[in-house]
Amino acid sequence: MKAQAQVEAAPMPAAQADAVVSTVWYSASDNRRDAFALRYRGYANAGLIEPSPFGIYTDAYDDLPTTLVAGLFRRGACIATLRLSFYTPGVSSPALPCERVYPQVEAIKANAGGTVVELSRLAIDPELDNTRYRARLYAAAIRAGISACIAMDAKHLLVATQTKWRSFYEHVMDFKVTGPAQLYPPGDVPVLLLERALDDNLKRRVSKNMFFKLDEAELNDLRTRLPALIEGRTSLAAE
């Protein structure tokens, strides 16, 4: 396996409070089996996909050079994952995953003042049945994604998410629904597309939230490591 960019997130209070959750970032050329196997288990448990002997779930967008995948690990096991898809204005391809479902994305891309990032394919270990811990883990995955977007100087964020998470994005980070729920594969479940600018208002909002507050050293570390992954250069490993 190639080396990946790895950073440690802040410990999350839970039943196993001694376990630190760390985030590993993968480029499209890395071995991402841990993340895809976790995604498969989460989706299969939710009834979104059929059982497969391969034990992984992936799609064509995972293999684009403009894709990053985050794996959140605890005690050596991947317990959550998230995908970030990057679009640079003026580039005709590749497309963002949500474009085939939401016609509103075309106008968002046309009016973007910089890099647009779609956050999607979030999955959590189905064996974690503590509701409060699952919510914190969901938030930790989004925190990792927002951290990466800030580090990569993204200007606009898109989130494709099931309707049950709408209030989280609206109340915590002031996302706005950009169109009605559409059937989003796999499973063809109703999924909303939310969007907002990654501006100073969002950065202030994040900085005032105890859970999401970002450390400048953490951001600087990501600024050093992530560009090498998204541009297809050799991955950098944490010391």
Helices and strands as residue ranges (DSSP letters): E 5-8, E 21-26, H 33-45, G 60-63, E 67-74, E 77-87, G 97-100, H 104-111, E 116-124, H 131-151, E 156-162, G 163-165, H 166-173, E 176-184, E 189-197, H 200-207, H 216-230
